[in-house]
């Protein structure tokens, strides 16, 4: 059985959670699914120039950031669940 987490660890985790929530709100909701956003979610390292051709920097940022953040947050939550499960 894993040792319980101490109060300091739990407090740091809570602070990180609040920070992640603030970043998520700033990033905004993910838009509709496109081939680019699907690739960001599943395999961002496979994105090539052709995937972003014709998009301005602002369009790219607005399309990709919310999806990338959501994918990272999902992985972060799964990691915490695994740690808590011991």
C-alpha positions in Angstrom: 0.0 0.0 0.0 1.5 3.4 -1.0 2.2 6.0 1.7 -0.3 8.8 1.9 0.7 12.1 0.4 1.7 14.7 3.0 0.0 18.1 3.3 2.7 20.0 1.5 2.6 17.7 -1.5 -1.1 18.0 -1.7 -0.9 21.8 -1.4 1.6 22.1 -4.3 -0.6 19.8 -6.4 -3.6 22.1 -5.7 -1.6 25.2 -6.7 -0.6 23.5 -9.9 -4.2 22.5 -10.6 -5.3 26.1 -10.1 -2.6 27.3 -12.5 -3.6 24.7 -15.1 -7.2 25.8 -14.9 -6.2 29.4 -15.4 -4.1 28.5 -18.4 -7.0 26.4 -19.8 -9.3 29.4 -19.5 -6.8 31.7 -21.2 -6.3 29.1 -24.0 -10.0 28.9 -24.6 -12.1 26.0 -25.8 -10.9 23.8 -28.6 -12.7 24.5 -31.9 -14.1 22.0 -34.2 -12.0 19.0 -35.1 -9.9 19.4 -38.2 -7.1 17.2 -39.6 -4.6 19.6 -38.1 -6.1 19.5 -34.6 -6.5 15.8 -34.8 -2.8 15.5 -35.5 -2.0 17.9 -32.7 -4.0 15.7 -30.3 -2.6 12.4 -31.5 0.9 12.9 -32.8 2.0 16.6 -32.9 5.5 15.6 -33.9 4.2 14.5 -37.2 2.9 18.0 -38.3 4.6 19.2 -41.4 4.6 22.5 -43.3 1.8 21.3 -45.5 -0.4 20.9 -42.4 -0.2 24.6 -41.6 0.1 26.0 -45.1 -2.1 29.0 -45.5 -2.7 29.7 -41.8 -1.5 33.0 -40.3 0.4 32.8 -37.0 -2.7 34.0 -35.2 -4.9 31.4 -36.8 -2.4 28.6 -36.0 -2.1 29.8 -32.4 -5.9 29.9 -32.0 -6.4 26.5 -33.5 -3.5 24.6 -31.9 -3.1 26.0 -28.4 -6.4 24.9 -26.9 -6.1 21.4 -28.4 -2.4 21.1 -27.2 -3.3 22.3 -23.8 -6.3 19.9 -23.5 -4.1 16.9 -24.5 -1.4 17.9 -22.0 -4.0 18.4 -19.3 -5.5 15.0 -20.0 -2.1 13.4 -19.6 -1.4 15.3 -16.4 -4.7 14.1 -14.9 -4.0 10.5 -15.8 -0.6 10.8 -14.2 -2.1 12.0 -11.0 -4.6 9.2 -11.1 -1.9 6.7 -11.5 0.1 8.2 -8.6 -2.9 8.2 -6.4 -3.8 4.6 -7.3 -0.3 3.6 -6.2 
